Amino acid sequence: MTQNYINHVLGAEPVELAEAKNYLRVDTDADNYLITNMIEQARITIENYICRDIVAKDRTFFLDEAISYINIPFAPVRTIQTITAEGSTASYTEIGIFKEVIELDELPAKKIKITYQTQGFVDASIKQAILQMVSTLYDNRADFATGTIVQELPTSARSLVSIHKVPYI
C-alpha cells in the first residue's frame, strides 16, 4: 500500500484572481472569494489528473515495500530531504531528469518513508486549462444551473494538460 501526504503548500497559485476575473469578464468584487476557491479547486483537479504538482509542495510518501525502483509521485522533485526504511536512513540513487525515480542501495526494503519537495510545473497549457476549468465551474456553480454539471475535467482543459500526464501507480 502507498500513501502520499501533503505537509505544506510552498508555492502560489499560477493563475491570479485578476487574471481569472478578466478571463471570466467579471467586473465586480462580489465573487472574489468564490473565484479564488475555484482557481484552487481547478488546480488541484488538474494536479491529480496529470499526477504532477503545479504548485510546489512539501510531501511525505509512504510505501510498504520496494523491490527495485521507486517512482516518486507528483514530480518534478526539487529536493529529497530524507529516505528511511524501517526507521533507518536509507542510501539511494536518483534517476531521471526530474529526480522522479530513485533506486535504494539495499533491497528489498520495507516501510519506506520519503520526505521531499516538489518544484511545481506550470506552462501556458496548464494555465489555460485552469482558466477554462474556472470558467466551467463559475458558469455551473449551482445545482440548479441550466446545462451540464461539472463531474470531471472538462474536455477542453483535459486536452490541454493530457501531454503532461504521467502514470502514478
C-alpha positions, 0 to 999 in steps of 0.5 A: 500500500502507498500513501502520499501526504501533503505537509505544506503548500510552498508555492502560489497559485499560477493563475491570479484572481485578476487574471481569472476575473478578466478571463471570466469578464467579471467586473465586480468584487462580489465573487472574489472569494468564490473565484479564488476557491475555484482557481484552487479547486481547478488546480488541484483537479488538474494536479491529480489528473496529470499526477504532477504538482503545479504548485510546489509542495512539501510531501511525505510518501509512504510505501510498504515495500520496494523491490527495485525502483521507486517512482516518486509521485507528483514530480518534478522533485526539487529536493529529497530531504530524507529516505528511511526504511524501517526507521533507518536512513536509507542510501539511494540513487536518483534517476531521471531528469526530474529526480522522479525515480530513485533506486535504494542501495539495499533491497528489498526494503520495507516501510519506506518513508520519503520526505521531499519537495516538489518544484511545481510545473506550470506552462501556458497549457496548464494555465489555460486549462485552469482558466477554462476549468474556472470558467466551467465551474463559475458558469455551473456553480449551482445545482440548479444551473441550466446545462451540464454539471461539472463531474470531471475535467472538462474536455477542453482543459483535459486536452490541454494538460493530457501531454503532461500526464504521467502514470502514478501507480 
